[in-house]
Amino acid sequence: MNGSHMTELQKAVDALRIASGLSALFGSVPSLVQGPIAASDYTAVITALNAARAAWGLPAVTYTGVPPPSVHGDVYAAHMTQLREAVR
């Protein structure tokens, strides 16, 4: 996993937010292409995604099989995979 994966996910979530009548949140966020992915990056994306899903009447996304990302906690590839699937 690298920052470009998170940047792509942020763009996809922004597109869903716009389609659901909400404002984009990540358009002005600096690209993470060169930087590490932090737990706060995941929580920001899932919070934004869940707001868009709620606007469409869909349930909130929760992680399965792994604990949610947390500060000083582990970040798993499953976090990225599950978020990608939730955006589809």
CNS distance restraints for C-alpha pairs under 8 A (distance, minus, plus):
assign (resid   1 and name CA) (resid   5 and name CA) 6.61 0.50 0.50
assign (resid   1 and name CA) (resid  77 and name CA) 6.95 0.50 0.50
assign (resid   2 and name CA) (resid   6 and name CA) 7.15 0.50 0.50
assign (resid   2 and name CA) (resid  32 and name CA) 7.91 0.50 0.50
assign (resid   2 and name CA) (resid  33 and name CA) 6.79 0.50 0.50
assign (resid   2 and name CA) (resid  34 and name CA) 7.69 0.50 0.50
assign (resid   2 and name CA) (resid  35 and name CA) 7.56 0.50 0.50
assign (resid   2 and name CA) (resid  36 and name CA) 6.61 0.50 0.50
assign (resid   2 and name CA) (resid  37 and name CA) 6.75 0.50 0.50
assign (resid   3 and name CA) (resid   7 and name CA) 6.24 0.50 0.50
assign (resid   3 and name CA) (resid  31 and name CA) 7.45 0.50 0.50
assign (resid   3 and name CA) (resid  32 and name CA) 4.28 0.50 0.50
assign (resid   3 and name CA) (resid  33 and name CA) 4.24 0.50 0.50
assign (resid   3 and name CA) (resid  34 and name CA) 6.11 0.50 0.50
assign (resid   3 and name CA) (resid  35 and name CA) 5.73 0.50 0.50
assign (resid   3 and name CA) (resid  36 and name CA) 5.99 0.50 0.50
assign (resid   3 and name CA) (resid  37 and name CA) 5.83 0.50 0.50
assign (resid   4 and name CA) (resid   8 and name CA) 6.19 0.50 0.50
assign (resid   4 and name CA) (resid  31 and name CA) 7.39 0.50 0.50
assign (resid   4 and name CA) (resid  32 and name CA) 5.96 0.50 0.50
assign (resid   4 and name CA) (resid  33 and name CA) 4.31 0.50 0.50
assign (resid   4 and name CA) (resid  34 and name CA) 7.68 0.50 0.50
assign (resid   5 and name CA) (resid   9 and name CA) 6.31 0.50 0.50
assign (resid   5 and name CA) (resid  33 and name CA) 7.87 0.50 0.50
assign (resid   6 and name CA) (resid  10 and name CA) 6.11 0.50 0.50
assign (resid   6 and name CA) (resid  32 and name CA) 7.01 0.50 0.50
assign (resid   6 and name CA) (resid  37 and name CA) 7.33 0.50 0.50
assign (resid   6 and name CA) (resid  41 and name CA) 7.76 0.50 0.50
assign (resid   6 and name CA) (resid  80 and name CA) 7.94 0.50 0.50
assign (resid   7 and name CA) (resid  11 and name CA) 6.33 0.50 0.50
assign (resid   7 and name CA) (resid  31 and name CA) 6.02 0.50 0.50
assign (resid   7 and name CA) (resid  32 and name CA) 6.09 0.50 0.50
assign (resid   7 and name CA) (resid  33 and name CA) 7.15 0.50 0.50
assign (resid   8 and name CA) (resid  12 and name CA) 6.33 0.50 0.50
assign (resid   9 and name CA) (resid  13 and name CA) 6.18 0.50 0.50
assign (resid   9 and name CA) (resid  45 and name CA) 7.82 0.50 0.50
assign (resid   9 and name CA) (resid  83 and name CA) 7.95 0.50 0.50
assign (resid   9 and name CA) (resid  84 and name CA) 6.90 0.50 0.50
assign (resid  10 and name CA) (resid  14 and name CA) 6.13 0.50 0.50
assign (resid  10 and name CA) (resid  26 and name CA) 6.02 0.50 0.50
assign (resid  10 and name CA) (resid  45 and name CA) 6.43 0.50 0.50
assign (resid  11 and name CA) (resid  15 and name CA) 6.27 0.50 0.50
assign (resid  11 and name CA) (resid  26 and name CA) 6.90 0.50 0.50
assign (resid  11 and name CA) (resid  27 and name CA) 7.29 0.50 0.50
assign (resid  12 and name CA) (resid  16 and name CA) 6.40 0.50 0.50
assign (resid  12 and name CA) (resid  87 and name CA) 7.02 0.50 0.50
assign (resid  13 and name CA) (resid  17 and name CA) 6.12 0.50 0.50
assign (resid  13 and name CA) (resid  45 and name CA) 7.19 0.50 0.50
assign (resid  13 and name CA) (resid  48 and name CA) 7.04 0.50 0.50
assign (resid  13 and name CA) (resid  49 and name CA) 5.76 0.50 0.50
assign (resid  13 and name CA) (resid  87 and name CA) 6.73 0.50 0.50
assign (resid  14 and name CA) (resid  18 and name CA) 6.16 0.50 0.50
assign (resid  14 and name CA) (resid  23 and name CA) 7.55 0.50 0.50
assign (resid  14 and name CA) (resid  24 and name CA) 4.71 0.50 0.50
assign (resid  14 and name CA) (resid  25 and name CA) 6.30 0.50 0.50
assign (resid  14 and name CA) (resid  26 and name CA) 6.54 0.50 0.50
assign (resid  14 and name CA) (resid  27 and name CA) 7.53 0.50 0.50
assign (resid  15 and name CA) (resid  19 and name CA) 6.17 0.50 0.50
assign (resid  15 and name CA) (resid  24 and name CA) 7.29 0.50 0.50
assign (resid  16 and name CA) (resid  20 and name CA) 6.16 0.50 0.50
assign (resid  16 and name CA) (resid  49 and name CA) 7.66 0.50 0.50
assign (resid  16 and name CA) (resid  52 and name CA) 6.33 0.50 0.50
assign (resid  16 and name CA) (resid  87 and name CA) 7.83 0.50 0.50
assign (resid  17 and name CA) (resid  21 and name CA) 6.33 0.50 0.50
assign (resid  17 and name CA) (resid  22 and name CA) 4.88 0.50 0.50
assign (resid  17 and name CA) (resid  23 and name CA) 6.15 0.50 0.50
assign (resid  17 and name CA) (resid  24 and name CA) 6.10 0.50 0.50
assign (resid  17 and name CA) (resid  48 and name CA) 7.63 0.50 0.50
assign (resid  17 and name CA) (resid  49 and name CA) 7.32 0.50 0.50
assign (resid  17 and name CA) (resid  51 and name CA) 7.71 0.50 0.50
assign (resid  17 and name CA) (resid  52 and name CA) 4.99 0.50 0.50
assign (resid  18 and name CA) (resid  22 and name CA) 5.11 0.50 0.50
assign (resid  18 and name CA) (resid  23 and name CA) 5.67 0.50 0.50
assign (resid  18 and name CA) (resid  24 and name CA) 6.13 0.50 0.50
assign (resid  20 and name CA) (resid  52 and name CA) 5.97 0.50 0.50
assign (resid  20 and name CA) (resid  55 and name CA) 6.04 0.50 0.50
assign (resid  20 and name CA) (resid  56 and name CA) 6.68 0.50 0.50
assign (resid  21 and name CA) (resid  55 and name CA) 7.93 0.50 0.50
assign (resid  22 and name CA) (resid  52 and name CA) 7.08 0.50 0.50
assign (resid  25 and name CA) (resid  29 and name CA) 7.93 0.50 0.50
assign (resid  25 and name CA) (resid  48 and name CA) 7.59 0.50 0.50
assign (resid  32 and name CA) (resid  36 and name CA) 7.06 0.50 0.50
assign (resid  32 and name CA) (resid  37 and name CA) 7.37 0.50 0.50
assign (resid  37 and name CA) (resid  41 and name CA) 6.37 0.50 0.50
assign (resid  37 and name CA) (resid  42 and name CA) 7.93 0.50 0.50
assign (resid  38 and name CA) (resid  42 and name CA) 7.00 0.50 0.50
assign (resid  38 and name CA) (resid  71 and name CA) 7.85 0.50 0.50
assign (resid  38 and name CA) (resid  75 and name CA) 7.88 0.50 0.50
assign (resid  39 and name CA) (resid  43 and name CA) 6.38 0.50 0.50
assign (resid  39 and name CA) (resid  69 and name CA) 5.05 0.50 0.50
assign (resid  39 and name CA) (resid  70 and name CA) 5.34 0.50 0.50
assign (resid  39 and name CA) (resid  71 and name CA) 5.80 0.50 0.50
assign (resid  39 and name CA) (resid  73 and name CA) 7.71 0.50 0.50
assign (resid  39 and name CA) (resid  75 and name CA) 6.74 0.50 0.50
assign (resid  40 and name CA) (resid  44 and name CA) 6.00 0.50 0.50
assign (resid  40 and name CA) (resid  69 and name CA) 7.80 0.50 0.50
assign (resid  40 and name CA) (resid  70 and name CA) 7.39 0.50 0.50
assign (resid  40 and name CA) (resid  71 and name CA) 7.25 0.50 0.50
assign (resid  41 and name CA) (resid  45 and name CA) 6.34 0.50 0.50
assign (resid  42 and name CA) (resid  46 and name CA) 6.18 0.50 0.50
assign (resid  42 and name CA) (resid  69 and name CA) 6.89 0.50 0.50
assign (resid  42 and name CA) (resid  79 and name CA) 7.84 0.50 0.50
assign (resid  43 and name CA) (resid  47 and name CA) 6.00 0.50 0.50
assign (resid  43 and name CA) (resid  69 and name CA) 7.16 0.50 0.50
assign (resid  44 and name CA) (resid  48 and name CA) 6.21 0.50 0.50
assign (resid  45 and name CA) (resid  49 and name CA) 5.97 0.50 0.50
assign (resid  46 and name CA) (resid  50 and name CA) 5.92 0.50 0.50
assign (resid  46 and name CA) (resid  61 and name CA) 7.22 0.50 0.50
assign (resid  46 and name CA) (resid  83 and name CA) 7.29 0.50 0.50
assign (resid  47 and name CA) (resid  51 and name CA) 6.38 0.50 0.50
assign (resid  48 and name CA) (resid  52 and name CA) 6.56 0.50 0.50
assign (resid  49 and name CA) (resid  53 and name CA) 6.18 0.50 0.50
assign (resid  49 and name CA) (resid  61 and name CA) 7.97 0.50 0.50
assign (resid  49 and name CA) (resid  87 and name CA) 7.51 0.50 0.50
assign (resid  50 and name CA) (resid  54 and name CA) 6.00 0.50 0.50
assign (resid  50 and name CA) (resid  59 and name CA) 7.62 0.50 0.50
assign (resid  50 and name CA) (resid  60 and name CA) 5.03 0.50 0.50
assign (resid  50 and name CA) (resid  61 and name CA) 6.29 0.50 0.50
assign (resid  51 and name CA) (resid  55 and name CA) 6.38 0.50 0.50
assign (resid  52 and name CA) (resid  56 and name CA) 6.68 0.50 0.50
assign (resid  53 and name CA) (resid  57 and name CA) 6.29 0.50 0.50
assign (resid  53 and name CA) (resid  58 and name CA) 4.92 0.50 0.50
assign (resid  53 and name CA) (resid  59 and name CA) 6.57 0.50 0.50
assign (resid  53 and name CA) (resid  60 and name CA) 6.63 0.50 0.50
assign (resid  54 and name CA) (resid  58 and name CA) 5.30 0.50 0.50
assign (resid  54 and name CA) (resid  59 and name CA) 6.42 0.50 0.50
assign (resid  54 and name CA) (resid  60 and name CA) 6.93 0.50 0.50
assign (resid  61 and name CA) (resid  86 and name CA) 6.82 0.50 0.50
assign (resid  63 and name CA) (resid  67 and name CA) 6.91 0.50 0.50
assign (resid  63 and name CA) (resid  68 and name CA) 6.18 0.50 0.50
assign (resid  63 and name CA) (resid  79 and name CA) 6.96 0.50 0.50
assign (resid  63 and name CA) (resid  82 and name CA) 6.83 0.50 0.50
assign (resid  66 and name CA) (resid  76 and name CA) 7.66 0.50 0.50
assign (resid  66 and name CA) (resid  78 and name CA) 7.23 0.50 0.50
assign (resid  66 and name CA) (resid  79 and name CA) 7.62 0.50 0.50
assign (resid  68 and name CA) (resid  79 and name CA) 7.73 0.50 0.50
assign (resid  69 and name CA) (resid  73 and name CA) 6.35 0.50 0.50
assign (resid  69 and name CA) (resid  74 and name CA) 6.54 0.50 0.50
assign (resid  69 and name CA) (resid  75 and name CA) 5.70 0.50 0.50
assign (resid  69 and name CA) (resid  79 and name CA) 7.68 0.50 0.50
assign (resid  70 and name CA) (resid  74 and name CA) 7.24 0.50 0.50
assign (resid  70 and name CA) (resid  75 and name CA) 7.94 0.50 0.50
assign (resid  75 and name CA) (resid  79 and name CA) 6.95 0.50 0.50
assign (resid  76 and name CA) (resid  80 and name CA) 7.42 0.50 0.50
assign (resid  77 and name CA) (resid  81 and name CA) 6.33 0.50 0.50
assign (resid  78 and name CA) (resid  82 and name CA) 5.88 0.50 0.50
assign (resid  79 and name CA) (resid  83 and name CA) 6.21 0.50 0.50
assign (resid  80 and name CA) (resid  84 and name CA) 6.10 0.50 0.50
assign (resid  81 and name CA) (resid  85 and name CA) 6.28 0.50 0.50
assign (resid  82 and name CA) (resid  86 and name CA) 6.19 0.50 0.50
assign (resid  83 and name CA) (resid  87 and name CA) 6.37 0.50 0.50
assign (resid  84 and name CA) (resid  88 and name CA) 6.64 0.50 0.50
